[in-house]
Amino acid sequence: TISCHAELLLLLWKLIDVNKTFRATICKKFDICQLMVCLLWYVYESHGDQIKNGILQITTFIILSLSGERDLGIALNAPFTKSFPVEMALFAGNHVDLLLMLFHHVIMTNKPWVKSLHDCLFITICNLSPYIKGMSMNTASKLIHLIDVFTSPKNMARADAKHITNVGLLVESFNNLIQYQYEGNVSVVYGIIRAHQCFERIEQMCSDPKPGDDPHLPKLHPQVREQIQINTIMRLLAALKPELEARPKGATETEMLSFLRATTLVGLLPVPHPILIRRFDSQTHTHAWVTTWTWGIIYLRAITPPMLDGNNIRLFRITAGDDYEKPPESKGKEKGPVPIPMPASSSTPAEFPEPEPGKQDLPPRPGYL
């Protein structure tokens, strides 16, 4: 039995972080679906226990990094035929169905340490969305449930900048599915039409006040609205909702899906937007978290047999480049080492720095094992 899971995950992270060619190669030539199933299991197994938050974070970082590769998005369309021991609804779908349903399950647990990873999960979904084909009806309903929850009037009224960004990523994911994979995702289109009130609510929050608007819906600031591009979805609803409502009563779900599959939207939707893949290059704060977690692993592995003296712990700070700070010079007889306190870690991650176009760096994370 392999017991060095943390070490193996750390090794994989370092390989794909340092060697971008290696990352691209394993997505193109390796059985990447098998690796993703293992990574998703670690996400599921660790998300409910704060003690395992380090495993959850490093695994989420790995999946996010891999999602920047086009070959991964294509490979995940392969059918998933194995069993996955999780408490989720059974489905017959592909590997991306498994990923989306598991992400929905993890996000909806509403654990505080999972909330700090919402941005990573939503970026992953958005990166994969232009390549998803054949999403199952069950998975489509979970994706729509996510946007319905995140855009509820209560959540939007108290939304911070990160929440708005996550809503924008969800809307962009739906736009990608419609613009680039319409025929392969009519289940999503059907779900959007059935949940039209949710998207109409989003449009109202993103528009200027006008007579007849729901007074209980918050109005978003004009600068915030730019992050939520709802126009493509509303054009889809304007074109297909009346036609679907005009279908004979008693039409089955299969008949509705066949009708949508045979319907063309050429000339009805806006010009497809460029696909934006959010890549990232890990920077100082990412390396700082990984270093902290690594030394935590080393300390725990050295408890039996005892290799480190837990009674003689010295605090120190690791710095690099221009941030180097020399310790104060001692005068006279030394009274022992002068500890340099490490900055207190916060349970709330800092905001993302302004990324370069097409790149996204990870926010700093608190170091839990």
Secondary structure, 3 states (H helix, E strand, C coil): CCCCHHHHHHHHHHHHHHCHHHHHHHHHHCCHHHHHHHHHHHHHHHCCCHHHHHHHHHHHHHHHHHCCCHHHHHHCCCECCCCCCCCCCCCCCEHHHHHHHHHHHHHHCCCHHHHCCHHHHHHHHHHHHHHCCCCCHHHHHHHHHHHHHHCCHHHHHCCCHHHHHHHHHHHHHHHHHHHHCCHHHHHHHHHHHHCHHHHHHHHHHCCCCCCCCCCCCCCCCHHHHCCCCCHHHHHHHHHHHHHHHCCCCCCCHHHHHHHHHHCCCCCCCCCCCCCCCCECCCCHHHHHHHHHHHHHHHHHHCCCCCCCCCCCCCCCCCCCHHHCCCCCCCCCCCCCCCCCCCCCCCCCCCCCCCCCCCECCCCCCCCCC
